[in-house]
Amino acid sequence: MTLLEVDHLSLDLPVDREPRRIIHDVTLELDDGEAVGLVGESGAGKSMTSRAVIRLLPQNARIGGDIVFDGRSVLAMDRRLLATYRSRDVAMIFQDPKSHINPVRTVGAFLIEALVERGDRRADALAVVSELLDTVGIREIPHRLRQYPHELSGGMLQRVMIAAALAVQPRLLLADEPTTALDVTTQANVMAHLDVQRRNRGLAMLFVTHDLELAASVCDRIAVMYAGCLVEVCAASSIHDRVLHPYTAGLLASRPRVTSRTARLPVIPGRPQAAYELGEGCPFLSRCPYALDICRTTRPELRVVGSSRVACHRAEELSGCLTDGRAADRPGVHA
């Protein structure tokens, strides 16, 4: 059953006092209990897309298309319905917990706030959050509840954020790069706790990250964004075997591998394109080694190719040749 539908979403924000488009015609679905990874470089529009889902946008933002949650338009909700949606149906885990937890309130006060506001007794709310802290790997819980955010490590604060999101028993989790500021070991532990809790509770999750490998390990599907556009949507299980877009292949090729040694990691040439700089052609045009004349004049639409969706004019031609990001070196593929 489809829980969330992002339907031809566009978003304009003022840049130098002029409205500029930073999200272009994004269409994405998320089923009940499914995890989708939204992947791309910084500035690709991942976080703004996730914030649009919860309608947490600047006042001067202009949004087009629609976002439908369980059959209801999020963009058409009035203040009362929006408050209910945010407090009961959807929860967001932010990438920097120190910026989203009140520094002058204790961890316990932060965790029970939403539960008390919706009518739970304080004792019941404390019991709920204490159990959640235990499930995400925090010990000495009575002591932790009395502490302030600055007294906890980054990894523990991120676990607190996860517990706060799970406490309201949402149907959809929006995880906005929740492990970006953490070391590799802590990142693995936090993601393991998050993935276990999501699966045990049957939650849907939109996981925003720049780490393609991490997304593939915890998600059912991968949606790759570039310059405010979706360029490829595929099953996580096929991400290493059947890449269809040159940008996705470039991201995969630039990852170091523990099974081999190389003097220098491959990189995607050029600089990331800003969404508001796009012209009529393909967003990846300036960095793509396989561009043709049609790529310069016509922006490719996201279309079905096999079991995936891809926005590339040469998807069928390059299919099966982009696994390691070096299609141009193989016979029969010419830029």
C-alpha positions in Angstrom: 0.0 0.0 0.0 1.4 3.4 -1.0 1.8 5.6 2.1 3.5 8.7 0.6 3.3 10.1 -2.9 5.5 13.0 -3.9 3.9 14.1 -7.2 5.8 16.4 -9.6 7.2 18.4 -6.7 8.9 21.7 -7.5 10.3 24.2 -5.1 11.4 27.8 -5.6 13.5 29.8 -3.1 14.8 33.4 -3.4 18.4 33.6 -4.5 19.7 37.2 -4.7 16.1 38.3 -4.2 15.0 36.4 -7.3 13.0 33.2 -7.1 15.1 30.3 -8.2 14.1 26.7 -8.7 16.0 24.3 -6.4 13.8 21.2 -6.9 12.6 20.1 -10.3 9.6 17.9 -10.9 10.4 15.2 -8.3 8.1 12.2 -8.3 8.6 9.5 -5.7 6.4 6.9 -3.9 7.0 5.2 -0.5 5.0 2.1 0.6 4.0 1.2 4.1 7.0 -0.3 5.9 9.4 0.5 3.0 12.8 2.3 3.3 13.9 4.5 0.5 17.4 6.1 0.4 17.6 9.6 -1.1 21.2 9.9 -2.2 23.3 12.6 -3.8 26.0 15.2 -3.4 25.6 18.2 -1.1 23.2 20.7 -2.7 21.3 18.1 -4.7 18.0 18.9 -3.0 17.7 15.9 -0.7 17.1 17.7 2.6 14.7 20.2 1.0 12.7 17.3 -0.5 12.4 15.7 2.9 11.5 19.0 4.6 8.8 19.5 2.0 7.3 16.2 3.1 6.8 17.6 6.6 6.1 21.1 5.2 9.0 22.5 7.2 10.1 25.2 4.6 10.9 28.9 4.7 7.9 31.2 4.6 9.0 32.6 1.2 9.2 29.2 -0.4 6.9 28.6 -3.4 6.0 24.9 -3.8 4.4 23.2 -6.8 3.0 19.7 -7.4 1.6 17.8 -4.4 2.6 15.6 -1.5 0.0 13.0 -0.5 0.2 11.1 2.8 -2.2 8.2 3.2 -4.6 9.8 0.7 -4.5 13.3 2.2 -2.7 16.3 0.6 -0.1 17.6 3.0 0.1 20.9 1.1 -3.7 21.4 1.6 -3.7 20.7 5.3 -4.8 23.6 7.6 -2.8 24.4 10.7 -4.7 22.0 12.9 -4.4 19.0 10.5 -0.7 19.9 9.9 0.0 19.9 13.6 -1.7 16.4 14.0 0.3 15.1 11.0 3.6 16.3 12.4 2.9 15.0 15.9 1.3 11.6 15.1 2.0 10.5 11.5 5.5 11.6 10.7 8.7 12.2 12.6 12.1 13.7 11.5 15.6 12.8 12.7 17.9 15.7 11.9 21.6 15.5 11.0 22.8 17.7 13.8 21.0 16.9 17.1 22.8 19.8 18.9 20.9 22.2 16.7 17.5 20.7 17.4 17.6 19.8 21.1 17.0 22.7 23.5 20.3 23.2 25.4 18.7 24.5 28.5 16.3 21.6 29.0 17.2 18.2 30.2 17.2 15.2 27.9 14.1 13.8 29.7 12.1 17.0 29.3 12.9 17.0 25.6 11.9 13.4 25.1 8.5 13.5 26.9 7.5 16.9 25.5 5.5 15.6 22.5 3.9 12.8 24.5 2.7 15.2 27.3 1.4 17.7 24.8 -0.8 15.1 23.2 -2.3 14.1 26.6 -0.1 11.3 28.0 0.5 11.3 31.8 4.1 12.3 32.7 4.8 9.0 34.4 3.6 7.0 31.4 5.6 9.2 29.0 8.8 8.7 31.1 8.2 4.9 31.0 7.8 5.0 27.2 11.0 7.1 26.5 13.0 5.1 29.1 12.2 1.9 27.2 13.1 3.5 23.9 16.5 4.7 25.2 17.2 1.2 26.3 16.3 -0.2 22.8 18.7 2.3 21.1 21.6 1.3 23.3 21.7 4.0 26.1 22.4 2.8 29.6 22.1 4.4 33.1 18.8 5.8 31.8 17.6 7.7 35.0 20.9 9.5 35.0 20.8 10.3 31.3 17.3 11.7 31.6 18.6 14.3 34.1 21.5 15.3 32.0 21.6 18.3 29.5 22.5 17.9 25.8 26.1 19.2 26.2 26.8 16.4 28.7 26.2 13.7 26.1 28.5 12.6 23.2 27.4 13.1 19.6 26.5 9.4 19.2 24.4 9.4 22.3 22.6 12.6 21.3 21.8 11.0 17.9 20.3 8.0 19.7 18.2 10.4 21.8 17.0 12.0 18.6 16.0 8.5 17.3 14.2 7.7 20.5 12.3 11.0 20.3 11.2 10.3 16.8 10.0 6.8 17.7 8.3 7.9 20.9 5.3 9.4 19.0 4.8 6.1 17.1 4.9 7.6 13.6 4.1 5.8 10.4 6.9 7.6 8.5 10.4 8.4 9.6 12.3 11.2 7.8 16.0 10.6 8.6 18.1 13.6 7.3 21.7 12.4 7.2 21.5 11.3 10.9 25.1 9.9 11.0 27.0 12.6 9.1 28.9 14.0 12.1 29.7 10.7 13.6 32.8 8.5 13.4 32.5 5.2 11.4 32.0 2.9 14.4 29.4 5.1 16.0 27.7 5.6 12.6 27.4 1.8 12.2 25.9 1.4 15.7 23.4 4.2 15.3 22.2 2.9 11.9 21.9 -0.6 13.2 19.7 0.5 16.1 17.6 2.7 13.7 17.2 -0.1 11.2 16.2 -2.7 13.8 13.6 -0.3 15.4 12.2 0.6 12.0 11.7 -3.0 10.9 10.3 -4.1 14.3 7.8 -1.3 14.2 6.9 -1.6 10.5 7.8 2.0 9.8 8.4 3.6 6.4 11.6 5.6 6.2 12.9 8.2 3.8 16.7 8.1 4.5 18.6 11.1 3.2 22.4 10.5 2.8 25.4 11.2 0.6 26.6 7.7 1.3 25.3 5.4 -1.5 26.8 2.2 0.2 25.2 3.0 3.5 21.8 3.6 1.9 22.0 0.3 0.0 22.7 -1.6 3.2 19.6 -0.3 5.1 17.1 0.6 2.3 14.8 -1.3 0.0 15.1 1.2 -2.9 17.6 3.9 -3.8 16.6 7.3 -5.3 19.5 9.3 -6.7 19.2 13.1 -6.9 21.4 15.5 -8.9 20.9 19.3 -9.1 17.4 19.1 -7.7 16.3 16.3 -10.1 15.7 12.6 -9.6 18.0 10.8 -12.1 17.6 7.2 -11.1 15.3 5.1 -8.8 16.2 1.4 -8.4 16.1 -1.6 -6.0 18.9 -1.4 -3.5 19.8 -5.0 -4.3 20.6 -4.2 -7.9 22.6 -1.0 -7.3 26.0 -2.8 -7.9 24.8 -5.0 -10.8 22.7 -2.8 -13.1 23.4 0.9 -12.9 21.6 2.9 -15.6 22.7 6.5 -15.0 26.3 7.8 -15.4 26.0 9.9 -12.2 25.1 6.8 -10.1 28.0 4.9 -11.7 30.4 7.8 -10.8 29.3 7.7 -7.2 29.9 4.0 -7.0 33.3 4.2 -8.7 34.5 6.9 -6.3 34.1 4.7 -3.3 37.2 3.0 -1.9 37.2 -0.8 -1.9 38.6 -3.0 0.7 39.2 -5.8 -1.8 41.6 -3.9 -4.0 44.3 -1.2 -4.0 44.4 1.8 -6.2 46.8 4.7 -6.5 44.0 7.2 -6.9 40.2 7.0 -6.6 38.2 7.9 -9.7 36.3 11.2 -9.4 33.4 12.7 -11.3 35.0 15.5 -13.4 33.8 19.1 -13.1 31.8 20.7 -10.2 28.3 19.9 -9.0 25.7 21.8 -10.8 23.4 24.1 -8.8 19.7 23.4 -9.4 18.9 27.0 -10.3 21.7 27.0 -13.0 20.0 24.3 -15.1 19.3 25.0 -18.7 17.1 23.1 -21.1 19.3 20.0 -21.4 20.3 17.2 -19.0 21.3 18.3 -15.5 24.4 16.1 -15.6 25.5 17.4 -19.1 28.6 19.3 -18.1 30.1 16.3 -16.2 28.9 13.4 -18.4 31.4 11.7 -20.7 28.5 10.1 -22.7 26.6 13.3 -23.7 25.1 13.5 -27.2 23.5 16.5 -29.0 20.0 15.6 -27.6 21.4 15.8 -24.1 22.3 19.5 -24.7 18.8 20.5 -25.9 16.3 18.2 -24.2 16.1 17.4 -20.5 15.4 13.6 -20.1 12.3 12.6 -18.2 12.3 9.9 -15.5 11.1 6.8 -17.3 10.8 3.1 -16.7 13.7 1.0 -18.0 13.5 -2.6 -16.9 12.8 -2.7 -13.2 14.2 0.8 -12.6 13.4 4.4 -13.5 16.1 6.6 -15.0 16.4 10.1 -16.5 19.0 9.4 -19.3 18.6 9.5 -23.1 21.1 6.6 -23.4 19.9 4.4 -20.6 19.2 1.4 -22.8 22.5 1.7 -24.6 24.5 2.0 -21.4 22.5 -0.7 -19.5 24.9 -3.3 -18.1 28.0 -1.3 -18.9 28.1 1.2 -16.1 28.6 -1.1 -13.1 32.1 0.1 -12.3 31.7 3.6 -13.8 34.0 3.0 -16.8 31.5 2.3 -19.6 33.5 4.3 -22.2 36.4 1.8 -21.8 34.2 -1.1 -23.0 33.5 -2.2 -26.5 30.4 -0.9 -28.2 29.9 2.1 -25.9 31.0 5.5 -27.4 30.4 9.0 -26.2 
